């Protein structure tokens, strides 16, 4: 008890005049904040993670959650977070686990980039009245076409195209495994993806049988732990993704705590029940770029060259050169996951300190591939911290073909970004495997919400493009002329290849 | 046909310009030197900038003949550059890896000279053709070069209202590379994408204007990739996916392949463009026709213009006057 209690993170209060003692807060809180005592409700504020489940279900708006009601003596260096991490480690001697994405207040590049619109010299295009094309193809494109002009005037296409994924909006749902999130959450996401005409990733947790009806909209993932991977799995996916790294934890493998590994997950992942699923840091059959090429070819061979193969890397300092290597490996797309990418469980030190922002990584990957004349060899999928349609438009201007969203889609299902996914007691039924919590998430209702979100973004993207006088998304891609940097330093503007506002 | 009628036609559309840039290209004007590349150069100063350019040319081939391009002072046009012409024969052994060494030498010389901006700008580099342009009204530019003294079988002419760059001589249309010449009305909103795409193939955009990418894109798709002009235009202004989805399977595959391979070459935003080479005239607009384009015929002659009035200035007896649909190319070919 040498450390003792630390200041509360949240203070939960119930306005007794408003409260009608319905006890929904007790039912809904999965962290043990509320309990019935006598004829009142007792509150244990220290257990609160601010997931707002109680707020959301209180019919009288009687609950109030105050953040940091008491704080440490203020200090610019020894922040609350720094001190608490030390307390935590002093007590446990372990690596501190965290959830969601980077939580340090680094500047957000997206918020310092501004989009363009037409005035006078060219007309903006009205998507309500004119066609607006957001359809995107993900995969390898030929760098030139071999066309034969026949005597009868017909043109014959002699180039054979590689398989591509066709998406009706440049927004896909990223890889969140069964294990990290619940089956109901996965079901809701993939229902939404299939209705929108886009795709979602399985993560490294295998593909549950109940999702087979949606397999044409799923990208199956092969990660370093190879969980759930067999030929049946590979053949079911619309595409296959090799996960090398993840923005929330570059350089290390995935981590699913054993108490989340229930019978069903054990079957889907093909691991013993209750055992930790800790993926190796590297793929032990990929120690070099030529090994990656073998795996890409191996997966293609196994699936008869019918499916595109993606390679996902965390955005790190040398992403551009790495992506150039990937482009030469025969992979059809490279996924660049920025340092704001989320995770169900990641060491805090990695989440907050390793990797680089996706904006800079995508800009440098796109530039490097163009420099080497191999941009058509791969599509670029950007992920990690995409919060709204404007972020999508901006990252496409910086060179991405499409994005993966993760956290945004979870928020559409109720997630309040409390960041406690790693504890497995998500009150919203998202990042948990407890049956009573999972049952809270209605796949159909939530599918509609995710679908609404992506549909709304798609409409906004169409408006943004129209305002920029562009009616086809390929004219936005890599079009950095339509971006301006606002309060960005010169070095970063050079990397992004954008001019400053006013220039 | 000499340039006098062309001048009149262009002058009839003076209100489309601002007097800051105008130009002409005529094909078939150098029959005596038709096997050599005719390089038209703007020198800032012939004492300082001419010798370095000639040294460079001599390294890559042989100057067969050179002379100052004759100009005639106009009250409304200040002569800020000295236009010069070279008839040049590149030495193909200098580019042993290339399958079209002469053209690649010319292209790389143009890119090098124009990007270095060392007081010389090569603004015309084809065979048996020449671009004549300057910052001024169409009539003044025509009179400055006495355009009526040139007899060509194919002409492009343009009157500029500059927005992106101030009216400077290099910024006037037509833009030319090898035998390709381009005039353009509009603003290409996809320029940033198109420019980065074309630069990944070694072209350098040096004119600070969106039109030059059209010339380079055509050169890439037609000369280097072997597409027909129709297919190149289809890549620049392709059918919408909705239309492609409704096509027969074979056409669907072809059009999808064009869009997949050449998506970065798709040109967006309002434009009407005319492209010419020695045996071809091709006009087309953007995919939703945000700029006017009209075509007409008279005997075996084809006219393409922003306005019918301009065509009628040259020939009032034209027939088959029509306005092509959005993205639909009008192509005239010369069969010798």
HADDOCK unambig.tbl for C-alpha pairs under 7 A between the chains (distance, minus, plus):
assign (segid A and resid 122 and name CA) (segid B and resid 187 and name CA) 6.26 0.50 0.50
assign (segid A and resid 122 and name CA) (segid B and resid 269 and name CA) 6.92 0.50 0.50
assign (segid A and resid 122 and name CA) (segid B and resid 270 and name CA) 6.27 0.50 0.50
assign (segid A and resid 141 and name CA) (segid B and resid 260 and name CA) 5.95 0.50 0.50
assign (segid A and resid 141 and name CA) (segid B and resid 261 and name CA) 5.49 0.50 0.50
assign (segid A and resid 142 and name CA) (segid B and resid 261 and name CA) 5.19 0.50 0.50
assign (segid A and resid 143 and name CA) (segid B and resid 261 and name CA) 5.82 0.50 0.50
assign (segid A and resid 144 and name CA) (segid B and resid 225 and name CA) 6.26 0.50 0.50
assign (segid A and resid 144 and name CA) (segid B and resid 261 and name CA) 6.11 0.50 0.50
assign (segid A and resid 145 and name CA) (segid B and resid 261 and name CA) 6.98 0.50 0.50
assign (segid A and resid 147 and name CA) (segid B and resid 227 and name CA) 6.65 0.50 0.50
assign (segid A and resid 157 and name CA) (segid B and resid 254 and name CA) 5.90 0.50 0.50
assign (segid A and resid 370 and name CA) (segid B and resid 200 and name CA) 5.21 0.50 0.50
assign (segid A and resid 371 and name CA) (segid B and resid 200 and name CA) 5.53 0.50 0.50
assign (segid A and resid 373 and name CA) (segid B and resid 200 and name CA) 5.51 0.50 0.50
assign (segid A and resid 373 and name CA) (segid B and resid 201 and name CA) 6.66 0.50 0.50
assign (segid A and resid 469 and name CA) (segid B and resid 189 and name CA) 6.16 0.50 0.50
assign (segid A and resid 469 and name CA) (segid B and resid 269 and name CA) 5.45 0.50 0.50
assign (segid A and resid 470 and name CA) (segid B and resid 189 and name CA) 6.42 0.50 0.50
assign (segid A and resid 470 and name CA) (segid B and resid 268 and name CA) 5.68 0.50 0.50
assign (segid A and resid 470 and name CA) (segid B and resid 269 and name CA) 5.98 0.50 0.50
assign (segid A and resid 471 and name CA) (segid B and resid 268 and name CA) 6.91 0.50 0.50
assign (segid A and resid 474 and name CA) (segid B and resid 263 and name CA) 5.62 0.50 0.50
assign (segid A and resid 474 and name CA) (segid B and resid 264 and name CA) 6.11 0.50 0.50
assign (segid A and resid 475 and name CA) (segid B and resid 190 and name CA) 4.87 0.50 0.50
assign (segid A and resid 475 and name CA) (segid B and resid 193 and name CA) 6.06 0.50 0.50
assign (segid A and resid 475 and name CA) (segid B and resid 264 and name CA) 6.55 0.50 0.50
assign (segid A and resid 475 and name CA) (segid B and resid 266 and name CA) 6.68 0.50 0.50
assign (segid A and resid 475 and name CA) (segid B and resid 268 and name CA) 6.43 0.50 0.50
assign (segid A and resid 476 and name CA) (segid B and resid 190 and name CA) 6.73 0.50 0.50
assign (segid A and resid 476 and name CA) (segid B and resid 193 and name CA) 6.99 0.50 0.50
assign (segid A and resid 477 and name CA) (segid B and resid 193 and name CA) 6.50 0.50 0.50
assign (segid A and resid 478 and name CA) (segid B and resid 193 and name CA) 5.39 0.50 0.50
assign (segid A and resid 479 and name CA) (segid B and resid 190 and name CA) 6.65 0.50 0.50
assign (segid A and resid 479 and name CA) (segid B and resid 192 and name CA) 4.46 0.50 0.50
assign (segid A and resid 479 and name CA) (segid B and resid 193 and name CA) 4.49 0.50 0.50
assign (segid A and resid 480 and name CA) (segid B and resid 192 and name CA) 6.05 0.50 0.50
assign (segid A and resid 481 and name CA) (segid B and resid 192 and name CA) 5.09 0.50 0.50
